[in-house]
Amino acid sequence: MMSDVQQVEQAWASIADVLFVPHTEAEYNALVIVLDQLIDTVGEDESHPLASLMEVISVLIEKYEDENVPELD
């Protein structure tokens, strides 16, 4: 029987290109594109299977912006 971690490890290869912590502007921009696509797909349907992924990517983008994008005065 496979553990939860083993199941995630098997699935990770197929999602690692769209779910990651951005460390560069290019990675940030790639996540923004993914988020835009998710918004187009999910909209405001909180019960959509990808709604949680959309929320996670939003948090990753916000964290990057907080650390790397200067606030406008």
PDB file with one MODEL, atoms N, CA, C and O in Angstrom:
MODEL        1
ATOM      1  N   MET A   1       0.837  -1.187   0.000  1.00  0.00           N
ATOM      2  CA  MET A   1       0.000   0.000   0.000  1.00  0.00           C
ATOM      3  C   MET A   1       0.882   1.251   0.000  1.00  0.00           C
ATOM      4  O   MET A   1       1.899   1.301   0.691  1.00  0.00           O
ATOM      5  N   MET A   2       0.486   2.246  -0.772  1.00  0.00           N
ATOM      6  CA  MET A   2       1.279   3.441  -0.956  1.00  0.00           C
ATOM      7  C   MET A   2       0.913   4.507   0.083  1.00  0.00           C
ATOM      8  O   MET A   2      -0.264   4.718   0.373  1.00  0.00           O
ATOM      9  N   SER A   3       1.935   5.181   0.643  1.00  0.00           N
ATOM     10  CA  SER A   3       1.675   6.254   1.597  1.00  0.00           C
ATOM     11  C   SER A   3       1.262   7.521   0.866  1.00  0.00           C
ATOM     12  O   SER A   3       1.416   7.628  -0.351  1.00  0.00           O
ATOM     13  N   ASP A   4       0.734   8.480   1.620  1.00  0.00           N
ATOM     14  CA  ASP A   4       0.343   9.763   1.036  1.00  0.00           C
ATOM     15  C   ASP A   4       1.534  10.448   0.378  1.00  0.00           C
ATOM     16  O   ASP A   4       1.409  11.024  -0.702  1.00  0.00           O
ATOM     17  N   VAL A   5       2.693  10.382   1.037  1.00  0.00           N
ATOM     18  CA  VAL A   5       3.886  11.023   0.476  1.00  0.00           C
ATOM     19  C   VAL A   5       4.288  10.353  -0.828  1.00  0.00           C
ATOM     20  O   VAL A   5       4.704  11.029  -1.769  1.00  0.00           O
ATOM     21  N   GLN A   6       4.172   9.054  -0.893  1.00  0.00           N
ATOM     22  CA  GLN A   6       4.509   8.347  -2.135  1.00  0.00           C
ATOM     23  C   GLN A   6       3.543   8.733  -3.253  1.00  0.00           C
ATOM     24  O   GLN A   6       3.954   8.872  -4.406  1.00  0.00           O
ATOM     25  N   GLN A   7       2.276   8.905  -2.924  1.00  0.00           N
ATOM     26  CA  GLN A   7       1.303   9.321  -3.925  1.00  0.00           C
ATOM     27  C   GLN A   7       1.611  10.727  -4.425  1.00  0.00           C
ATOM     28  O   GLN A   7       1.524  11.002  -5.622  1.00  0.00           O
ATOM     29  N   VAL A   8       1.971  11.614  -3.502  1.00  0.00           N
ATOM     30  CA  VAL A   8       2.320  12.985  -3.893  1.00  0.00           C
ATOM     31  C   VAL A   8       3.580  12.986  -4.742  1.00  0.00           C
ATOM     32  O   VAL A   8       3.671  13.717  -5.728  1.00  0.00           O
ATOM     33  N   GLU A   9       4.543  12.174  -4.363  1.00  0.00           N
ATOM     34  CA  GLU A   9       5.781  12.097  -5.136  1.00  0.00           C
ATOM     35  C   GLU A   9       5.504  11.676  -6.574  1.00  0.00           C
ATOM     36  O   GLU A   9       6.093  12.226  -7.505  1.00  0.00           O
ATOM     37  N   GLN A  10       4.627  10.719  -6.760  1.00  0.00           N
ATOM     38  CA  GLN A  10       4.286  10.276  -8.112  1.00  0.00           C
ATOM     39  C   GLN A  10       3.562  11.371  -8.891  1.00  0.00           C
ATOM     40  O   GLN A  10       3.791  11.534 -10.089  1.00  0.00           O
ATOM     41  N   ALA A  11       2.700  12.111  -8.225  1.00  0.00           N
ATOM     42  CA  ALA A  11       1.934  13.160  -8.900  1.00  0.00           C
ATOM     43  C   ALA A  11       2.768  14.418  -9.125  1.00  0.00           C
ATOM     44  O   ALA A  11       2.503  15.181 -10.053  1.00  0.00           O
ATOM     45  N   TRP A  12       3.769  14.635  -8.287  1.00  0.00           N
ATOM     46  CA  TRP A  12       4.521  15.890  -8.307  1.00  0.00           C
ATOM     47  C   TRP A  12       5.158  16.170  -9.668  1.00  0.00           C
ATOM     48  O   TRP A  12       5.148  17.312 -10.128  1.00  0.00           O
ATOM     49  N   ALA A  13       5.697  15.169 -10.299  1.00  0.00           N
ATOM     50  CA  ALA A  13       6.363  15.372 -11.593  1.00  0.00           C
ATOM     51  C   ALA A  13       5.442  16.029 -12.609  1.00  0.00           C
ATOM     52  O   ALA A  13       5.900  16.791 -13.461  1.00  0.00           O
ATOM     53  N   SER A  14       4.163  15.744 -12.525  1.00  0.00           N
ATOM     54  CA  SER A  14       3.237  16.308 -13.506  1.00  0.00           C
ATOM     55  C   SER A  14       2.765  17.712 -13.151  1.00  0.00           C
ATOM     56  O   SER A  14       2.177  18.387 -13.996  1.00  0.00           O
ATOM     57  N   ILE A  15       3.006  18.173 -11.919  1.00  0.00           N
ATOM     58  CA  ILE A  15       2.548  19.527 -11.553  1.00  0.00           C
ATOM     59  C   ILE A  15       3.680  20.467 -11.148  1.00  0.00           C
ATOM     60  O   ILE A  15       3.443  21.658 -10.947  1.00  0.00           O
ATOM     61  N   ALA A  16       4.895  19.959 -11.025  1.00  0.00           N
ATOM     62  CA  ALA A  16       6.018  20.782 -10.556  1.00  0.00           C
ATOM     63  C   ALA A  16       6.287  21.986 -11.457  1.00  0.00           C
ATOM     64  O   ALA A  16       6.830  22.992 -10.999  1.00  0.00           O
ATOM     65  N   ASP A  17       5.919  21.893 -12.715  1.00  0.00           N
ATOM     66  CA  ASP A  17       6.156  23.017 -13.635  1.00  0.00           C
ATOM     67  C   ASP A  17       5.168  24.165 -13.430  1.00  0.00           C
ATOM     68  O   ASP A  17       5.393  25.271 -13.921  1.00  0.00           O
ATOM     69  N   VAL A  18       4.074  23.909 -12.708  1.00  0.00           N
ATOM     70  CA  VAL A  18       3.083  24.971 -12.503  1.00  0.00           C
ATOM     71  C   VAL A  18       2.888  25.328 -11.039  1.00  0.00           C
ATOM     72  O   VAL A  18       2.166  26.275 -10.729  1.00  0.00           O
ATOM     73  N   LEU A  19       3.518  24.588 -10.134  1.00  0.00           N
ATOM     74  CA  LEU A  19       3.361  24.874  -8.709  1.00  0.00           C
ATOM     75  C   LEU A  19       4.729  24.882  -8.052  1.00  0.00           C
ATOM     76  O   LEU A  19       5.312  23.829  -7.793  1.00  0.00           O
ATOM     77  N   PHE A  20       5.243  26.090  -7.781  1.00  0.00           N
ATOM     78  CA  PHE A  20       6.580  26.240  -7.206  1.00  0.00           C
ATOM     79  C   PHE A  20       6.675  27.609  -6.562  1.00  0.00           C
ATOM     80  O   PHE A  20       5.885  28.508  -6.853  1.00  0.00           O
ATOM     81  N   VAL A  21       7.651  27.752  -5.684  1.00  0.00           N
ATOM     82  CA  VAL A  21       7.916  29.044  -5.051  1.00  0.00           C
ATOM     83  C   VAL A  21       8.776  29.850  -6.023  1.00  0.00           C
ATOM     84  O   VAL A  21       9.869  29.413  -6.384  1.00  0.00           O
ATOM     85  N   PRO A  22       8.298  31.024  -6.452  1.00  0.00           N
ATOM     86  CA  PRO A  22       9.082  31.815  -7.401  1.00  0.00           C
ATOM     87  C   PRO A  22      10.255  32.516  -6.710  1.00  0.00           C
ATOM     88  O   PRO A  22      10.094  33.130  -5.655  1.00  0.00           O
ATOM     89  N   HIS A  23      11.440  32.412  -7.327  1.00  0.00           N
ATOM     90  CA  HIS A  23      12.635  33.067  -6.792  1.00  0.00           C
ATOM     91  C   HIS A  23      13.181  34.114  -7.757  1.00  0.00           C
ATOM     92  O   HIS A  23      14.069  34.888  -7.400  1.00  0.00           O
ATOM     93  N   THR A  24      12.654  34.137  -8.970  1.00  0.00           N
ATOM     94  CA  THR A  24      13.112  35.102  -9.968  1.00  0.00           C
ATOM     95  C   THR A  24      11.889  35.766 -10.592  1.00  0.00           C
ATOM     96  O   THR A  24      10.760  35.297 -10.444  1.00  0.00           O
ATOM     97  N   GLU A  25      12.140  36.856 -11.285  1.00  0.00           N
ATOM     98  CA  GLU A  25      11.042  37.541 -11.966  1.00  0.00           C
ATOM     99  C   GLU A  25      10.423  36.645 -13.042  1.00  0.00           C
ATOM    100  O   GLU A  25       9.210  36.658 -13.249  1.00  0.00           O
ATOM    101  N   ALA A  26      11.265  35.873 -13.718  1.00  0.00           N
ATOM    102  CA  ALA A  26      10.747  34.966 -14.752  1.00  0.00           C
ATOM    103  C   ALA A  26       9.821  33.910 -14.143  1.00  0.00           C
ATOM    104  O   ALA A  26       8.773  33.603 -14.711  1.00  0.00           O
ATOM    105  N   GLU A  27      10.202  33.357 -12.997  1.00  0.00           N
ATOM    106  CA  GLU A  27       9.346  32.379 -12.327  1.00  0.00           C
ATOM    107  C   GLU A  27       8.050  33.028 -11.850  1.00  0.00           C
ATOM    108  O   GLU A  27       6.974  32.440 -11.952  1.00  0.00           O
ATOM    109  N   TYR A  28       8.168  34.233 -11.335  1.00  0.00           N
ATOM    110  CA  TYR A  28       6.989  34.998 -10.910  1.00  0.00           C
ATOM    111  C   TYR A  28       6.040  35.195 -12.091  1.00  0.00           C
ATOM    112  O   TYR A  28       4.838  34.954 -11.981  1.00  0.00           O
ATOM    113  N   ASN A  29       6.594  35.635 -13.220  1.00  0.00           N
ATOM    114  CA  ASN A  29       5.770  35.866 -14.409  1.00  0.00           C
ATOM    115  C   ASN A  29       5.103  34.577 -14.886  1.00  0.00           C
ATOM    116  O   ASN A  29       3.958  34.602 -15.338  1.00  0.00           O
ATOM    117  N   ALA A  30       5.809  33.457 -14.788  1.00  0.00           N
ATOM    118  CA  ALA A  30       5.236  32.172 -15.186  1.00  0.00           C
ATOM    119  C   ALA A  30       4.047  31.816 -14.285  1.00  0.00           C
ATOM    120  O   ALA A  30       3.028  31.322 -14.766  1.00  0.00           O
ATOM    121  N   LEU A  31       4.183  32.070 -12.978  1.00  0.00           N
ATOM    122  CA  LEU A  31       3.078  31.794 -12.060  1.00  0.00           C
ATOM    123  C   LEU A  31       1.884  32.699 -12.335  1.00  0.00           C
ATOM    124  O   LEU A  31       0.736  32.265 -12.233  1.00  0.00           O
ATOM    125  N   VAL A  32       2.147  33.948 -12.681  1.00  0.00           N
ATOM    126  CA  VAL A  32       1.057  34.874 -13.003  1.00  0.00           C
ATOM    127  C   VAL A  32       0.270  34.356 -14.211  1.00  0.00           C
ATOM    128  O   VAL A  32      -0.957  34.447 -14.236  1.00  0.00           O
ATOM    129  N   ILE A  33       0.958  33.824 -15.190  1.00  0.00           N
ATOM    130  CA  ILE A  33       0.287  33.258 -16.366  1.00  0.00           C
ATOM    131  C   ILE A  33      -0.588  32.075 -15.958  1.00  0.00           C
ATOM    132  O   ILE A  33      -1.731  31.962 -16.401  1.00  0.00           O
ATOM    133  N   VAL A  34      -0.050  31.196 -15.114  1.00  0.00           N
ATOM    134  CA  VAL A  34      -0.824  30.046 -14.637  1.00  0.00           C
ATOM    135  C   VAL A  34      -2.054  30.530 -13.872  1.00  0.00           C
ATOM    136  O   VAL A  34      -3.154  30.010 -14.062  1.00  0.00           O
ATOM    137  N   LEU A  35      -1.862  31.526 -13.008  1.00  0.00           N
ATOM    138  CA  LEU A  35      -2.988  32.058 -12.236  1.00  0.00           C
ATOM    139  C   LEU A  35      -4.052  32.637 -13.161  1.00  0.00           C
ATOM    140  O   LEU A  35      -5.243  32.410 -12.947  1.00  0.00           O
ATOM    141  N   ASP A  36      -3.650  33.367 -14.168  1.00  0.00           N
ATOM    142  CA  ASP A  36      -4.616  33.921 -15.127  1.00  0.00           C
ATOM    143  C   ASP A  36      -5.423  32.811 -15.799  1.00  0.00           C
ATOM    144  O   ASP A  36      -6.634  32.932 -15.981  1.00  0.00           O
ATOM    145  N   GLN A  37      -4.737  31.733 -16.162  1.00  0.00           N
ATOM    146  CA  GLN A  37      -5.435  30.606 -16.785  1.00  0.00           C
ATOM    147  C   GLN A  37      -6.408  29.952 -15.805  1.00  0.00           C
ATOM    148  O   GLN A  37      -7.516  29.569 -16.179  1.00  0.00           O
ATOM    149  N   LEU A  38      -5.983  29.831 -14.552  1.00  0.00           N
ATOM    150  CA  LEU A  38      -6.864  29.256 -13.533  1.00  0.00           C
ATOM    151  C   LEU A  38      -8.084  30.139 -13.296  1.00  0.00           C
ATOM    152  O   LEU A  38      -9.199  29.637 -13.148  1.00  0.00           O
ATOM    153  N   ILE A  39      -7.875  31.444 -13.260  1.00  0.00           N
ATOM    154  CA  ILE A  39      -8.994  32.375 -13.065  1.00  0.00           C
ATOM    155  C   ILE A  39      -9.994  32.225 -14.208  1.00  0.00           C
ATOM    156  O   ILE A  39     -11.204  32.235 -13.985  1.00  0.00           O
ATOM    157  N   ASP A  40      -9.484  32.087 -15.435  1.00  0.00           N
ATOM    158  CA  ASP A  40     -10.371  31.889 -16.585  1.00  0.00           C
ATOM    159  C   ASP A  40     -11.161  30.583 -16.464  1.00  0.00           C
ATOM    160  O   ASP A  40     -12.319  30.511 -16.875  1.00  0.00           O
ATOM    161  N   THR A  41     -10.538  29.570 -15.906  1.00  0.00           N
ATOM    162  CA  THR A  41     -11.176  28.258 -15.781  1.00  0.00           C
ATOM    163  C   THR A  41     -12.103  28.170 -14.576  1.00  0.00           C
ATOM    164  O   THR A  41     -13.228  27.682 -14.685  1.00  0.00           O
ATOM    165  N   VAL A  42     -11.631  28.640 -13.432  1.00  0.00           N
ATOM    166  CA  VAL A  42     -12.343  28.478 -12.162  1.00  0.00           C
ATOM    167  C   VAL A  42     -13.354  29.586 -11.919  1.00  0.00           C
ATOM    168  O   VAL A  42     -14.442  29.351 -11.395  1.00  0.00           O
ATOM    169  N   GLY A  43     -12.977  30.799 -12.308  1.00  0.00           N
ATOM    170  CA  GLY A  43     -13.841  31.942 -12.020  1.00  0.00           C
ATOM    171  C   GLY A  43     -14.010  32.098 -10.527  1.00  0.00           C
ATOM    172  O   GLY A  43     -13.027  32.083  -9.786  1.00  0.00           O
ATOM    173  N   GLU A  44     -15.232  32.246 -10.077  1.00  0.00           N
ATOM    174  CA  GLU A  44     -15.507  32.401  -8.647  1.00  0.00           C
ATOM    175  C   GLU A  44     -16.159  31.162  -8.053  1.00  0.00           C
ATOM    176  O   GLU A  44     -16.761  31.224  -6.981  1.00  0.00           O
ATOM    177  N   ASP A  45     -16.040  30.047  -8.741  1.00  0.00           N
ATOM    178  CA  ASP A  45     -16.624  28.786  -8.292  1.00  0.00           C
ATOM    179  C   ASP A  45     -15.724  28.142  -7.241  1.00  0.00           C
ATOM    180  O   ASP A  45     -14.786  27.419  -7.577  1.00  0.00           O
ATOM    181  N   GLU A  46     -16.013  28.410  -5.965  1.00  0.00           N
ATOM    182  CA  GLU A  46     -15.190  27.901  -4.875  1.00  0.00           C
ATOM    183  C   GLU A  46     -15.245  26.383  -4.756  1.00  0.00           C
ATOM    184  O   GLU A  46     -14.407  25.791  -4.076  1.00  0.00           O
ATOM    185  N   SER A  47     -16.208  25.747  -5.398  1.00  0.00           N
ATOM    186  CA  SER A  47     -16.305  24.289  -5.344  1.00  0.00           C
ATOM    187  C   SER A  47     -15.572  23.623  -6.519  1.00  0.00           C
ATOM    188  O   SER A  47     -15.524  22.396  -6.608  1.00  0.00           O
ATOM    189  N   HIS A  48     -15.010  24.425  -7.406  1.00  0.00           N
ATOM    190  CA  HIS A  48     -14.270  23.880  -8.549  1.00  0.00           C
ATOM    191  C   HIS A  48     -13.065  23.091  -8.030  1.00  0.00           C
ATOM    192  O   HIS A  48     -12.441  23.506  -7.053  1.00  0.00           O
ATOM    193  N   PRO A  49     -12.727  21.967  -8.658  1.00  0.00           N
ATOM    194  CA  PRO A  49     -11.595  21.146  -8.204  1.00  0.00           C
ATOM    195  C   PRO A  49     -10.249  21.888  -8.185  1.00  0.00           C
ATOM    196  O   PRO A  49      -9.342  21.503  -7.448  1.00  0.00           O
ATOM    197  N   LEU A  50     -10.122  22.944  -8.988  1.00  0.00           N
ATOM    198  CA  LEU A  50      -8.855  23.684  -9.039  1.00  0.00           C
ATOM    199  C   LEU A  50      -8.867  24.963  -8.208  1.00  0.00           C
ATOM    200  O   LEU A  50      -7.897  25.720  -8.234  1.00  0.00           O
ATOM    201  N   ALA A  51      -9.943  25.215  -7.476  1.00  0.00           N
ATOM    202  CA  ALA A  51     -10.048  26.440  -6.684  1.00  0.00           C
ATOM    203  C   ALA A  51      -8.943  26.529  -5.633  1.00  0.00           C
ATOM    204  O   ALA A  51      -8.375  27.600  -5.419  1.00  0.00           O
ATOM    205  N   SER A  52      -8.641  25.433  -4.989  1.00  0.00           N
ATOM    206  CA  SER A  52      -7.590  25.432  -3.964  1.00  0.00           C
ATOM    207  C   SER A  52      -6.222  25.702  -4.586  1.00  0.00           C
ATOM    208  O   SER A  52      -5.411  26.426  -4.007  1.00  0.00           O
ATOM    209  N   LEU A  53      -5.961  25.130  -5.750  1.00  0.00           N
ATOM    210  CA  LEU A  53      -4.702  25.393  -6.451  1.00  0.00           C
ATOM    211  C   LEU A  53      -4.593  26.868  -6.796  1.00  0.00           C
ATOM    212  O   LEU A  53      -3.527  27.465  -6.652  1.00  0.00           O
ATOM    213  N   MET A  54      -5.675  27.449  -7.243  1.00  0.00           N
ATOM    214  CA  MET A  54      -5.691  28.877  -7.566  1.00  0.00           C
ATOM    215  C   MET A  54      -5.335  29.698  -6.328  1.00  0.00           C
ATOM    216  O   MET A  54      -4.573  30.661  -6.418  1.00  0.00           O
ATOM    217  N   GLU A  55      -5.880  29.323  -5.182  1.00  0.00           N
ATOM    218  CA  GLU A  55      -5.597  30.039  -3.940  1.00  0.00           C
ATOM    219  C   GLU A  55      -4.131  29.894  -3.531  1.00  0.00           C
ATOM    220  O   GLU A  55      -3.509  30.868  -3.107  1.00  0.00           O
ATOM    221  N   VAL A  56      -3.581  28.698  -3.652  1.00  0.00           N
ATOM    222  CA  VAL A  56      -2.183  28.468  -3.301  1.00  0.00           C
ATOM    223  C   VAL A  56      -1.265  29.302  -4.192  1.00  0.00           C
ATOM    224  O   VAL A  56      -0.332  29.934  -3.695  1.00  0.00           O
ATOM    225  N   ILE A  57      -1.513  29.310  -5.479  1.00  0.00           N
ATOM    226  CA  ILE A  57      -0.678  30.087  -6.398  1.00  0.00           C
ATOM    227  C   ILE A  57      -0.817  31.578  -6.119  1.00  0.00           C
ATOM    228  O   ILE A  57       0.161  32.316  -6.234  1.00  0.00           O
ATOM    229  N   SER A  58      -2.002  32.032  -5.757  1.00  0.00           N
ATOM    230  CA  SER A  58      -2.198  33.434  -5.387  1.00  0.00           C
ATOM    231  C   SER A  58      -1.339  33.811  -4.185  1.00  0.00           C
ATOM    232  O   SER A  58      -0.751  34.892  -4.154  1.00  0.00           O
ATOM    233  N   VAL A  59      -1.268  32.929  -3.206  1.00  0.00           N
ATOM    234  CA  VAL A  59      -0.453  33.181  -2.015  1.00  0.00           C
ATOM    235  C   VAL A  59       1.027  33.231  -2.385  1.00  0.00           C
ATOM    236  O   VAL A  59       1.757  34.088  -1.887  1.00  0.00           O
ATOM    237  N   LEU A  60       1.473  32.337  -3.240  1.00  0.00           N
ATOM    238  CA  LEU A  60       2.872  32.346  -3.671  1.00  0.00           C
ATOM    239  C   LEU A  60       3.217  33.630  -4.420  1.00  0.00           C
ATOM    240  O   LEU A  60       4.298  34.190  -4.234  1.00  0.00           O
ATOM    241  N   ILE A  61       2.307  34.090  -5.261  1.00  0.00           N
ATOM    242  CA  ILE A  61       2.523  35.334  -5.997  1.00  0.00           C
ATOM    243  C   ILE A  61       2.556  36.514  -5.031  1.00  0.00           C
ATOM    244  O   ILE A  61       3.424  37.379  -5.136  1.00  0.00           O
ATOM    245  N   GLU A  62       1.625  36.550  -4.103  1.00  0.00           N
ATOM    246  CA  GLU A  62       1.573  37.650  -3.125  1.00  0.00           C
ATOM    247  C   GLU A  62       2.851  37.689  -2.283  1.00  0.00           C
ATOM    248  O   GLU A  62       3.383  38.768  -2.021  1.00  0.00           O
ATOM    249  N   LYS A  63       3.343  36.539  -1.863  1.00  0.00           N
ATOM    250  CA  LYS A  63       4.577  36.481  -1.076  1.00  0.00           C
ATOM    251  C   LYS A  63       5.746  37.039  -1.886  1.00  0.00           C
ATOM    252  O   LYS A  63       6.547  37.814  -1.364  1.00  0.00           O
ATOM    253  N   TYR A  64       5.847  36.650  -3.154  1.00  0.00           N
ATOM    254  CA  TYR A  64       6.913  37.162  -4.004  1.00  0.00           C
ATOM    255  C   TYR A  64       6.808  38.687  -4.127  1.00  0.00           C
ATOM    256  O   TYR A  64       7.808  39.395  -4.008  1.00  0.00           O
ATOM    257  N   GLU A  65       5.600  39.179  -4.363  1.00  0.00           N
ATOM    258  CA  GLU A  65       5.405  40.625  -4.503  1.00  0.00           C
ATOM    259  C   GLU A  65       5.768  41.365  -3.226  1.00  0.00           C
ATOM    260  O   GLU A  65       6.400  42.420  -3.277  1.00  0.00           O
ATOM    261  N   ASP A  66       5.374  40.821  -2.082  1.00  0.00           N
ATOM    262  CA  ASP A  66       5.699  41.456  -0.802  1.00  0.00           C
ATOM    263  C   ASP A  66       7.200  41.573  -0.597  1.00  0.00           C
ATOM    264  O   ASP A  66       7.674  42.549  -0.015  1.00  0.00           O
ATOM    265  N   GLU A  67       7.945  40.594  -1.066  1.00  0.00           N
ATOM    266  CA  GLU A  67       9.385  40.556  -0.855  1.00  0.00           C
ATOM    267  C   GLU A  67      10.185  41.244  -1.950  1.00  0.00           C
ATOM    268  O   GLU A  67      11.333  41.624  -1.721  1.00  0.00           O
ATOM    269  N   ASN A  68       9.599  41.414  -3.148  1.00  0.00           N
ATOM    270  CA  ASN A  68      10.401  41.846  -4.289  1.00  0.00           C
ATOM    271  C   ASN A  68       9.868  43.045  -5.066  1.00  0.00           C
ATOM    272  O   ASN A  68      10.596  43.615  -5.879  1.00  0.00           O
ATOM    273  N   VAL A  69       8.646  43.432  -4.843  1.00  0.00           N
ATOM    274  CA  VAL A  69       8.078  44.539  -5.612  1.00  0.00           C
ATOM    275  C   VAL A  69       7.911  45.727  -4.677  1.00  0.00           C
ATOM    276  O   VAL A  69       7.165  45.654  -3.701  1.00  0.00           O
ATOM    277  N   PRO A  70       8.618  46.841  -4.978  1.00  0.00           N
ATOM    278  CA  PRO A  70       8.493  48.008  -4.104  1.00  0.00           C
ATOM    279  C   PRO A  70       7.084  48.593  -4.132  1.00  0.00           C
ATOM    280  O   PRO A  70       6.418  48.614  -5.167  1.00  0.00           O
ATOM    281  N   GLU A  71       6.650  49.066  -2.965  1.00  0.00           N
ATOM    282  CA  GLU A  71       5.332  49.672  -2.877  1.00  0.00           C
ATOM    283  C   GLU A  71       5.361  51.068  -3.484  1.00  0.00           C
ATOM    284  O   GLU A  71       6.350  51.792  -3.363  1.00  0.00           O
ATOM    285  N   LEU A  72       4.273  51.432  -4.134  1.00  0.00           N
ATOM    286  CA  LEU A  72       4.168  52.764  -4.689  1.00  0.00           C
ATOM    287  C   LEU A  72       3.708  53.721  -3.599  1.00  0.00           C
ATOM    288  O   LEU A  72       2.821  53.407  -2.805  1.00  0.00           O
ATOM    289  N   ASP A  73       4.325  54.882  -3.582  1.00  0.00           N
ATOM    290  CA  ASP A  73       3.923  55.901  -2.586  1.00  0.00           C
ATOM    291  C   ASP A  73       2.841  56.791  -3.120  1.00  0.00           C
ATOM    292  O   ASP A  73       2.386  57.697  -2.421  1.00  0.00           O
TER     293      ASP A  73
ENDMDL
END
